[in-house]
Structure formats: structure tokens, C-alpha cells
Amino acid sequence: MVVRGMSLKTEFRMGITDREVAFGQDCKAVLPHERFDPLFLAYAVRAQSREVLDLVDEAGHGTGRLQMDLLQELPIPSPPKHEQRGIAATLGALDDKIDSNRRAVDIAASLGESLFRDSVGAKRVLSDVANVTMGSSPPGSTYNEDRVGLPFYQGVRDFGVRHPSRRVWTHQPVRTAGANATLISVRAPVGRLNRATELCCIGRGLASVTSKYPSVCFYALLAADSVWRPFEQEGTVFGSMNRQSLTSAPVPWPEMREIDSLEARLASLDSEITSLTEENMKLGSLRDALLPELLSGRIRVPEAAAVLVSQ
């Protein structure tokens, strides 16, 4: 588990090793006692991620730090070991499907990148092939978590593998992006990409890039990674990119005689990625809903298994 780092201020990251590994000082290994199933213990700790984050303080330069003596006081349920294994197997089945979908997403994304690379002609200035809208944050008093207004994405904190996750809404959007728009981060880390799935509000950490060829545009920006890298090294503390820098950026672009065919092929792959990503969101929500119920004993393993069969 990660016990030190900037990410620890918003996210508790942990996993289970399947082979012998070495790790650095920013991670700690938790070895279960004999009466605990290792996978069950991992789920029991994950179920208390919010409580773990409440234990995080700050080290130098604002880095998050998790003190192990505090973590060791975390209460862990201790059902009989055969029940632990049943709980772990039930939740593990969901995670296995999620991992399978992720691998399929990676394959589709890699194929899209390969198709785009094979079709690149010359570089074009971004403003010649796309429209750019820089984000602007609405007043903080308009934010809510009750789904009132438009989803509001401030920066990469909201980014997923391909699409952002809804976390905050605003009823007073200032700048918006529509479905299929490419969202690019213009504040550190600069150049990270996602695709919008619906009309949304974008904050000052993002820009929206739209084109007649939305999938081609996304892969063009993805292939222009070296263009964004220098912006990470500018500025006194955090990297950033302004509108002029973004619109004048050179991006690889396919020959026009191939672009319609390429857009259709990339859009098909993107549709598959979106479908798998949405399925994973549903599976993850189901896992997270079952997790505390199974750990508390309010739902038993056979009941949870029946829920999985019905999905």
C-alpha cells in the first residue's frame, strides 16, 4: 500500500502481490496473520478507504503521509476463515471481470494508436483542424454532489482511463464541453487526455478540443505527447499551458483522403472502449455496494452470489 505521496491526499492505493517483489520507502507491505485470508484482508482494508484517508497528514512540501501506527489501529472484521474465503471469492469474481474488461480496453486503445500512426501524413497546427475552448471555473457556491446542473470537471483528478468520473455538479456552468469532445489538462500534469460522454462544465485546469473528426482528433493529441512535455518544466512550481500555446501546437494529422475511413475505424474502437468502461463502472459500483454488506454480515455469500448471477 502507498503510505507517502501527493496522490495519498485524495486516493488510498493498495494491491496484492502475486510474486516476490521489491518496493520503495513510499510503500509498506501488510502480511496477514494466519487466521486471515490475504484477499479478504485486502478487501477489509479497502472497505475503509475513507477512514484511512482521514488518518493522512502532511510531510514536507504538502506530500501526504500515512503513519503506520495509526493504520494498525484500524478495526478489521474477523469472520471464520471459510467465510473470509467466500467473501473474497465473490468480490474477486467482480474484480476479475473488471480486469478482463480493462485488458480489452488496452488492446482496443493500442490498436487505435497503431491505426492512427500508420495513417499520419504531416503535422498540422491544432487551430487549423480543431476548435479549442479553455475552461473556467464557476463560483464554488454553485458546486453540489446532488446531481443538480451539469457534471463539473476541474482537472485530471476527475479523469478515468478514457472518460471522466462524475464527482461534482454545478448549476452555473461558465464554459462547457459536449459529448465526444477531447478534454486536455492545461495545468500540471499538462497534456493528459479524456473524452467527454455528455455535456459538461470544464474548469480552469482543462480545455475542450472539438473537431469534425472527434476520434482522429483524440488520437492526434495522444500522439503529440512530446509537444506537451516541455510545459511540465516551465513555471516556478506547477506546469501550465495557455490558449496560445495550445492552439498553435503542432499535431500529427492523417492525409485527408484517408481521414473519413480512419475516423470510422477509430470511432468503432472508441465505442467498444466506452461500452467496456461503462460496464466496469457498473461492476465497480456493485462491488463497492456489496463490500460493506458482506463484511458486516448483513448479506451472506450465497445471497451475494445470487445478485451476481442476476446481473
N, C-alpha and C positions, 0 to 999 in steps of 0.2 A: 504494500500500500504506500501511496505517496504521503509523506509527512512534512514536506517542505517544498514551497514553490508558489508562484503567483496564482496558478490555477486552483490551489487549495482554498483560496478565499471564496470561491464560488462553486467548486465541484470536488467531491471526495472520490478519488480514483483508486481502484483496487482490482486485483485479479488473482487467479490461481495458476501456479506454475505446473506444467506437465512434464518438466525435466529439470535437472540441476541447472541453476542459473547463478550468475554473479550480479550484484546490484550495488548502487552507489549510496552515498550518505543521505540523499533526499528520499530514500525509500526504507521501509522496515519490513521484515518478514514476521508473520504470525504463525507459530507452529501449534496446532491443536493438541490438547490433552487427549489421552486415549479414549475418553468417554465421548468425544465429539467427532462426528463425521466432518472431514475437511470442507466439503462443498456446503454442507449445512451451516457450518460456522461462517463461511463467506457470505451466505445469504442473510444470516442473522445480523452480521455487522452491516451489510448493505442496507438492510431494512431501517437502520438507524442513522443513515447518512446525514439527515438534517441535524440530529443531536451531535454527531461527530463534528460537523461544520461549526456548531456553536462552541466547540472546545478550541477552535483555531484562534491563535493570537498572531502577532506580527513579529517577525525578526527584522533584520536590517533592511532598509530600502523598501519597506512595505511588503516584504515576502511573507506569505502565510506559513505558519508553523504549527504542527500538531504535537503536543507533548505526550510522550508515551505513557507517563504515569497517569495522566487523565484518561487516556484511551483504555487503559487496563481496568478502569473502574466502570466501564460500560457494562450494563447488565445484559446477559445472554441467556435466552431460554434454554432449558435442558430436558427435552422430552427423551423417552427411551431411544436408544441408538437406531433401532429398526424404523421408528417413526422419522428420525432425522434423515435416514437414507431415502425414505419415501417422499418426504418433503423436497429434498434436494433433487431427486429424480424427476418429480413433477415440474419444478421450476426449471430444471436443467433441460427438459424437453422443449420448453419455450425458448430458452436461450440458444439451443441447438438450431432451431428453425430460424431464429433471428440471425445467427452466424451464417447459416446456409444462404439466406437472402442477401446478406452483406457480401458474401463471396460472389454471388451472381451480379450484384451491383458493380463490384470491382471489375468483373470480366466485361460487362457491358460498357463501363466507363473507359476501360483500356482500349476496347475495340473502337469506341468513338474517337478517342485521341489518335489512334492509328489511322483511321479513315481520314481524319482531318489533316494529319501530317502528310499523307500521301497525295492530298489534293491542293496543297498550298502552292500558290503562284508567287506573288510578290508581296511585300509589306505595304500596307495602306495606313494612312493617318486615321485614327479612330473616328474623328469627326466626319470623315468622308463616307463612312459606312454605317454609322450608328448615331443615335441621339443620347446625350448624357444629361441626367438630372442629378444635381448634388443634393444630398439630404439636408434636412433642417429639423431640429427637434422642437416639438410643441411644448407648451408650458407643462412643468411637472405636475401641476394640479389637475391636468386632464388625463393623467395615466390611471389605469384601473386594471384589475385582474378579473373583472366580471364580464368580459367579452362585449363591452359596450364600445361601439365605434369600430375602428379598423385595427387590425394587428399592427403593432409598432415594433420595428426592428431598429435598434440603435447601433449595433455593430456585430462583430464576429461572435460575441457571447451567445447570440441567438442562432448562429449558423449550425446546420447539421451536415451530413455527408453531401447532400445535394440541395436540400431545401431547408429554410429556417424553421425553427420551432416556435409556436405561439407561446408567449410568456406574459406580455403586457399589451394592453389595448389603449387607444386614445380616441376621445370623441371630438378632438380638434386637430386633425391632421394638417400639417403645413405642406410637406412635399410627399408625393405618393409614387408608387411603382405598381404597374399592372401585372397580371398573370403572364408568365413566361419571360419577364424582364430578368436580366442578369444583375444581381446585386454584387457590387465590389466594395471591399473595405478600403477607405481612403485615410484611415488612421491606423496606427500600429495594432496588429500586423497588416501592413499595406498589401493589397492585391489578392486577398482571399475572396473566393467566389461562391455564390449560391444562386439558385433560381427561385424567383417568387412563384407561388402557386395561385395567388389571388391578389386582388387589390389590397395594398398595404401602405402604411406610413413608414418612411425611412428617416432616421435621424442623421445627425451630422457626421457620424462615423462611416456612413455608407453613401454610395452613389448608385443610381439606376442607369443601366445601359440597354437601350432598346434598338431593334433593327428589323428590317423586313425579313431577315433570316435569323430568327432568335437562337436556334441551336448552333448554327455556324458561328454566330457572334460569341456565344458562351465558350465554345472550344477555341476560338481565336484568342480570347482573353486568357484562357487557360494556358495556351501555348506561348503567351507573351510573358511568362513568369519572370524572365530575366529583365524585362522592362520595369517591373515594379520593385525589384530587389534594391536598387540604389536608394529608393525613398525611405527604406528602413534605416539607412545610415545617416540621414540628414536630420537636422534639428538638434536641440540640446538634450532632450530626453526621449521624446517619442517621435517616430517617423510619421509623416503625413504627406498627402498629395492633394493639390488644389485642382480646380476645374481646368485651368490652362494646361497643367501637366498631364491630366487625364485625356483631355480631348485631342491633344497633339501627340499622344503616344503612338508609335508605330506598331502595328499588329500584323501578324501574318494573315493573309486572306487568299481564298481559293480563286482560280480562274472563273470568270463569270459564266463561261459556257458549261461549267460543271456544278455551279452553285445550287441550282434547283434540285438536282438529283442528290447532291450531298446533304442539303437541308432535309430532304425527305428521309434519308437513311439515318441521319443523326437524330431527327425528331422521333423516329420509331424506337431507337435505343433509349432516348430520354423518357419516352412514355413507359417503357419497361422499368427503367430506374425509378420513376415516380411511383409506379404501382407497387414495386417491391418495398420502397421506402415507406409508403403509406401502410402496407401490411405490417412492417416492422414496428411502426408507431402503435398500431392496434395491439400487436403481440406484447410489446413492452408495457403498454398500459394494463393489459390483462395480467401480466406477471407481477407488476407493481401492486395491483389490487389484491392479488392472491397472496402475496408475500406476507403481509402482516396478519392476514386471516389464518394462514397455515401456522405461522409461528405462535400465534396466541391460542390456537386450538379451536377457534370459532368455526373453522372449516377443517374437516378431516381430509386426508389424502384421497379416499375414494370419491368424495364429493367434488374435489378439485379436478380429478381425472375426468369426471363426467362433464364438467364445464369445458375442458379442453376438447373432448370428443364432439361437443355440440358446436364448436367454432368452425 
